[in-house]
């Protein structure tokens, strides 16, 4: 399996309504207002309205989102009080 941490991170946003991302390592949580994930360049929070993940391939490090994006924020560490662990790992416990 290829190391996802070496994948280049890119982000494309069209009309604030369709986003595609690469270089995704993990998705920690998501709902219609907030998607929290880890990229190869740090942690990323995506905020908006009616956010929906329409494609998620963590093995390839790819993610596609639809909805109205209002803000994106990168940071170097996971937020205080957030538990580390991907959505997929929580589903298959």
C-alpha positions in Angstrom: 0.0 0.0 0.0 1.3 3.5 -0.9 2.0 5.9 1.9 -0.7 8.6 1.9 1.5 11.1 3.8 3.6 11.5 0.6 0.7 12.4 -1.6 0.4 16.0 -2.7 -2.4 18.0 -1.2 -4.6 20.0 -3.5 -8.0 21.6 -3.1 -10.3 22.9 -5.9 -13.5 24.9 -5.1 -16.0 25.8 -7.8 -18.6 28.5 -7.1 -18.3 27.7 -3.4 -20.5 24.7 -4.0 -18.3 21.8 -5.3 -15.0 20.9 -3.7 -12.5 18.2 -4.6 -9.5 17.4 -2.4 -6.5 15.2 -2.6 -3.8 14.3 -0.1 -6.4 13.4 2.5 -5.2 11.1 5.3 -8.2 10.8 7.5 -11.7 12.2 8.0 -12.5 12.7 11.7 -16.0 14.0 11.6 -18.6 15.4 9.3 -22.1 16.9 9.4 -23.9 19.5 7.3 -22.0 22.4 8.9 -18.5 21.1 9.5 -16.1 18.5 8.0 -12.9 17.9 10.0 -10.1 16.1 8.3 -6.3 15.6 8.1 -4.4 16.3 5.0 -0.7 15.7 4.1 -0.2 19.4 5.0 -2.0 19.5 8.3 -5.5 19.5 9.7 -8.3 21.2 7.8 -11.8 22.3 8.9 -14.4 23.1 6.3 -17.4 25.0 7.4 -20.6 25.7 5.5 -24.2 24.7 5.0 -25.7 21.5 3.6 -22.3 20.0 3.3 -22.3 16.4 1.9 -19.5 14.1 1.1 -20.3 12.7 -2.3 -17.1 10.7 -2.9 -14.6 9.4 -0.3 -11.7 7.2 -1.2 -9.3 7.4 1.8 -7.0 4.7 0.2 -6.4 7.1 -2.7 -6.6 10.2 -0.4 -9.5 11.7 -2.4 -12.6 13.5 -1.2 -15.4 15.3 -3.0 -17.9 17.6 -1.2 -21.1 19.5 -2.2 -22.8 22.3 -0.3 -22.2 25.9 0.4 -18.7 26.4 1.7 -18.3 29.5 4.0 -14.8 28.9 5.5 -11.8 26.7 5.4 -9.2 26.7 8.1 -5.8 24.9 8.3 -4.0 24.2 11.6 -1.1 22.0 12.8 -2.9 19.9 15.5 -6.2 18.4 16.1 -8.6 20.6 18.1 -8.8 20.4 21.9 -11.4 17.8 23.0 -11.5 16.1 19.6 -10.8 12.4 19.6 -8.3 11.1 17.1 -9.7 8.3 15.0 -11.2 8.2 11.6 -14.8 7.8 10.8 -14.1 4.5 9.1 -12.3 3.2 12.2 -15.3 4.2 14.4 -17.7 2.4 12.1 -15.8 -0.9 12.1 -15.0 -1.1 15.9 
